[in-house]
Amino acid sequence: AVVYDFTPSRSGEHARAFLGHDPDRPGVGWTGHLICDDFSGYKALFERGVIEAGCMAHARRKFVELHTANKSSIAGTALELIGQLYEIEREIGSLDDATRLLHRRTRSTSIAAALHEWLVLQRTKVHDGTATAKALDYSLNRWTALTRFLEDARLPIDNNHDEQQIRPWATGRKNWLFAGTLAAGRRAAVITSLIQSAKLNGHDPYAYLTDVLER
């Protein structure tokens, strides 16, 4: 299922409320793995029992931008090593959890270790504040979260699937610009949740909604 939540701002309190975390009741609320980018609004959740799982695609994007800008050899090597991790993921995507985890531990873990060692070494060679340093720091500062997938077969290497579910909203913003009112925003979130969930379950959204509304 896909669930969109409309909020009037990007404040982290909305993410916490959506997941049932009350600031006055520590330890209450959903706990599990949250696959996300580095949006600061999620940070408080990680202090409340939610486990951060990083998105390798976001880390990779930093090096893609660096390589596009100046054909950086450092970026090129990083992309090559990250690409090896993705190649394995493509190969094992249809396997059961136990077999997928075995492949990750026997094949991906050594590649990730080599990548981390190389990132640390390169960071000692570049000055703070440069684009290269920022790309390296993004991965190094989030390394534990980025490699969480290596120890849990349920976790994907990135959150691209979720990004794809967000795309209709990102595209729509340019077209409709404003929802009109807070109530209209909440209604739009409900309708779009139904449409995207219908798609995920193999239904034609128009046929699905027509059937539901007629009945």
Summary of the structure (lengths in Angstrom):
residues: 215
radius of gyration: 20.2
end to end distance: 22.1
largest distance: 66.7
contacts: 563
relative contact order: 0.13
helix: 66%
strand: 3%
